Amino acid sequence: MVEEQNTLARYIGPVCRQCRREGMKLYLKGERCHSDKCAIEKRNFVPGQHGKDRKAKLVGYGLQLREKQKVRRVYGVLERQFRNTFERAAHQKGITGDNLMAGLERRLDSAIYRMGFATSRPQARQIVRHGHIELNGRKCNIPSAQVKPGDVISVRETSKNNPTILGARDATAHAPAPNWIDVDRDGLTGRIQGLPKRDELVQIQLNEQLIVELYSK
């Protein structure tokens, strides 16, 4: 079974296997995840030859590890990136788990996704890497760049007719932007209004306190 080819390398296999491994939709393929084509609708069991027979209940470390892997997969970050984000969160004021999730949510690629200019975070990461995005008027191709209140995110003038971005904007027209981002969908721009709150984060069920416990050992 190929779950991750290397813990320090980006996963490049079928992303639907990641959802099946976690037993829930992680919304990694955009609109497909909302359709009956979603793999987990048909095969909601762990991938692999003996996937249907793996029904052991997770406790302790196993439960904490799965929660960490779930969040890593949602945001598409490597282990080292995730650990660094946790370390920063642990040194900030407030609840470490909330700080961790807010730090992940404020990645540039995640902000692009939340603005509706991509149908998934992997697509948003690709859009950023291909140089279609400006941060405060300057080209930024770093998906992990942290946005802060007052920052302006926009699609570059030369990319405003990009079919991928326009298609994503139209496909996500029904989904409102979070309160912490003021989005101009016609102008393909957005301004960060504040910091994301816990109830405005990912749409999947998770318990970030388990991740805090894992890294606090």
C-alpha positions in Angstrom: 0.0 0.0 0.0 1.3 3.4 -0.9 0.2 5.9 1.7 3.1 8.4 1.6 6.1 7.8 -0.5 8.3 9.7 1.9 7.4 11.6 5.1 9.6 14.5 4.1 8.4 14.6 0.4 5.2 15.8 -1.1 2.6 13.1 -1.7 2.1 12.7 -5.5 -0.2 9.7 -5.6 -4.0 9.6 -6.0 -5.4 12.1 -3.6 -8.7 10.1 -3.1 -6.6 7.5 -1.3 -5.8 10.1 1.4 -9.5 10.7 2.0 -10.2 7.0 2.2 -7.2 6.6 4.6 -8.8 9.2 7.0 -12.3 7.8 6.5 -13.8 11.2 5.5 -13.8 13.8 2.7 -10.8 16.1 2.9 -12.0 18.1 -0.1 -8.8 17.8 -2.0 -10.3 17.6 -5.5 -12.6 20.6 -5.5 -16.1 20.2 -7.0 -15.6 16.5 -7.6 -15.7 16.0 -3.8 -19.3 17.4 -3.8 -20.5 15.0 -6.5 -21.3 11.3 -6.7 -18.0 10.7 -8.4 -16.2 11.2 -5.0 -14.3 7.9 -4.4 -15.2 7.8 -0.7 -18.9 7.6 -1.6 -18.2 4.3 -3.3 -15.2 2.9 -1.3 -15.3 4.3 2.2 -12.6 2.0 3.6 -8.9 2.1 4.0 -7.1 1.6 0.6 -5.1 -1.5 0.1 -5.6 -5.2 -0.4 -6.9 -5.7 3.1 -8.5 -2.3 3.6 -12.0 -3.7 4.2 -10.7 -5.8 7.1 -8.9 -3.1 8.9 -11.4 -2.1 11.6 -9.2 -1.7 14.6 -10.2 1.2 16.9 -7.5 3.8 17.4 -6.5 5.0 20.8 -3.8 7.1 22.3 -0.8 7.8 20.0 -2.5 6.3 17.0 -5.5 8.6 17.4 -3.2 11.6 17.8 -1.1 10.6 14.8 -4.2 10.2 12.5 -5.4 13.7 13.6 -2.1 15.2 12.6 -2.0 13.4 9.3 -5.6 14.5 8.6 -4.7 18.2 9.0 -1.5 17.9 7.1 -3.3 16.4 4.2 -6.1 19.1 4.2 -3.5 21.9 4.0 -0.9 20.0 1.9 2.1 20.7 4.1 5.2 18.7 4.7 6.1 17.3 8.1 8.8 19.9 8.7 6.5 22.8 7.6 3.8 21.5 9.9 6.2 21.2 12.9 7.5 24.7 12.3 3.9 26.0 12.2 3.2 24.3 15.5 6.3 25.7 17.2 5.3 29.2 16.2 1.8 28.6 17.5 3.1 27.3 20.8 5.0 30.5 21.4 2.1 32.8 20.6 -0.4 34.0 23.2 -3.7 32.2 23.3 -4.7 28.6 22.8 -2.0 26.6 20.9 -4.5 24.5 18.9 -6.3 27.6 17.7 -3.1 29.4 16.9 -1.9 26.3 14.9 -5.1 26.2 12.8 -5.1 30.0 12.2 -1.4 29.8 11.1 -2.3 27.1 8.5 -5.4 29.0 7.4 -3.3 32.2 6.8 -1.1 30.5 4.2 -1.3 32.3 0.9 -2.5 29.2 -0.9 -5.2 28.6 1.7 -6.3 32.3 1.4 -6.7 32.0 -2.3 -8.8 28.9 -1.9 -11.0 30.6 0.7 -11.4 33.6 -1.6 -12.9 31.3 -4.2 -10.2 31.7 -6.8 -9.4 28.0 -6.7 -11.7 25.0 -6.1 -9.2 23.2 -3.8 -6.1 24.0 -1.9 -3.9 21.9 -4.2 -5.2 24.0 -7.1 -4.6 27.2 -5.2 -1.0 26.1 -4.4 -0.4 25.5 -8.2 -1.9 28.9 -9.0 0.5 30.6 -6.6 3.5 28.7 -7.8 2.8 29.5 -11.4 3.1 33.2 -10.6 -0.5 34.3 -11.0 -0.8 36.0 -7.6 0.3 39.4 -6.2 0.6 40.1 -2.5 0.5 43.8 -1.7 1.2 44.7 -5.3 4.2 42.4 -5.7 4.3 39.0 -7.4 4.5 36.2 -4.8 4.9 32.5 -5.8 5.4 31.1 -2.3 2.3 29.1 -1.2 3.4 29.1 2.5 3.7 32.9 2.7 1.7 34.1 5.7 -0.9 36.8 5.2 -1.8 39.3 7.9 -4.5 41.9 8.5 -4.2 44.7 5.9 -2.6 42.6 3.2 -4.1 42.8 -0.3 -4.1 39.6 -2.4 -4.9 39.9 -6.1 -4.7 38.0 -9.3 -2.0 39.6 -11.5 -3.3 41.7 -14.4 -1.8 39.4 -16.9 -3.6 36.4 -15.3 -7.1 37.9 -15.0 -8.3 35.9 -18.0 -6.8 32.7 -16.8 -9.5 30.0 -17.4 -8.6 28.0 -14.3 -9.1 31.0 -12.0 -12.2 32.2 -13.8 -13.7 28.7 -13.8 -13.0 28.4 -10.1 -14.5 31.7 -9.3 -17.7 30.7 -11.2 -17.8 27.3 -9.6 -17.5 28.7 -6.0 -20.0 31.6 -6.5 -22.4 29.9 -4.1 -19.8 29.7 -1.3 -19.4 33.0 0.7 -15.9 34.1 1.7 -15.0 34.0 5.4 -15.5 37.1 7.5 -11.8 37.7 7.8 -11.4 38.3 4.1 -13.1 41.0 2.1 -13.3 39.7 -1.5 -14.0 41.5 -4.7 -14.9 38.6 -7.0 -15.3 40.8 -10.1 -11.9 42.5 -9.5 -10.2 39.2 -8.4 -8.8 40.8 -5.3 -9.2 40.5 -1.6 -8.1 42.2 1.6 -7.3 40.5 4.9 -9.6 42.1 7.4 -8.5 40.2 10.5 -7.5 36.8 11.9 -9.5 33.7 11.2 -11.6 32.4 14.1 -11.8 28.8 15.0 -15.4 28.4 13.7 -14.3 29.8 10.3 -11.7 27.2 9.5 -11.8 23.8 7.7 -15.2 22.2 7.0 -14.2 18.8 8.4 -14.5 17.5 11.9 -11.1 17.6 13.7 -9.7 17.9 17.2 -6.5 20.0 17.1 -6.0 19.3 20.9 -4.9 15.8 19.9 -2.1 17.3 17.8 -1.0 19.5 20.7 -0.8 16.5 22.9 1.2 14.6 20.3 3.8 17.3 20.0 3.9 18.0 23.7 5.2 14.5 24.6 
